[in-house]
Amino acid sequence: METALQSEKCNLRKQVLGLSVCCPFDQRNPCACPFHEVRKKSAGERDEWLHKLSDDDIIKLITHHQTCLSNKML
């Protein structure tokens, strides 16, 4: 049985995988974004990249995204 923590980690990883495709704000790929280079990779390469990320990496990427999105919404 999956715990709440495992479920949350899975959801965060899915969110990062989605962000690795394009920016949800404008569907672009800004050069200053930490996802810029990974967005150029194939879906399989992005999946491999995701599996190599630590939980801390995931949290940093999500935090960056949330801050960036908040700034764009101002």
C-alpha positions in Angstrom: 0.0 0.0 0.0 1.3 3.4 -1.0 1.8 5.9 1.8 0.8 9.6 1.6 4.5 10.6 1.4 5.1 8.1 -1.5 2.0 9.4 -3.3 3.2 13.0 -2.9 6.7 12.2 -4.2 5.1 10.4 -7.2 2.9 13.5 -7.9 5.9 15.8 -7.7 7.9 13.7 -10.1 5.0 13.7 -12.5 4.9 17.4 -12.3 8.6 17.7 -13.0 8.2 15.4 -16.0 5.5 17.6 -17.4 7.6 20.7 -16.8 10.4 19.0 -18.7 8.3 19.2 -21.9 7.5 22.9 -21.9 6.7 25.9 -19.8 3.1 25.7 -18.7 2.8 29.5 -18.7 3.5 30.1 -22.4 4.5 26.6 -23.8 8.0 28.0 -24.6 11.5 27.0 -23.5 13.2 30.1 -21.9 17.0 29.9 -21.8 17.2 30.9 -18.1 15.0 28.0 -17.1 16.6 25.0 -15.4 14.6 22.8 -17.7 15.9 24.4 -20.9 18.4 21.7 -21.9 16.4 18.7 -20.8 13.4 20.0 -22.9 15.6 19.4 -26.0 15.9 15.7 -25.2 13.6 12.9 -26.4 10.9 11.6 -24.1 13.0 8.6 -23.2 16.0 10.7 -22.3 13.7 13.0 -20.2 12.4 9.9 -18.4 16.0 8.7 -17.7 16.9 12.2 -16.4 13.9 12.2 -14.1 14.8 8.9 -12.6 18.3 10.2 -11.7 17.0 13.2 -9.8 17.1 13.1 -6.0 14.1 14.1 -3.9 16.0 17.3 -3.1 16.5 18.0 -6.8 12.7 17.5 -7.4 11.9 20.0 -4.7 14.3 22.6 -6.0 12.9 22.3 -9.5 9.3 22.6 -8.3 10.2 25.5 -6.0 11.9 27.3 -8.9 8.9 26.7 -11.2 6.5 28.0 -8.6 8.6 31.2 -8.0 9.0 31.7 -11.7 5.3 31.3 -12.4 4.4 33.6 -9.6 6.7 36.3 -11.0 5.2 35.9 -14.5 1.6 36.3 -13.1 2.5 39.7 -11.6 
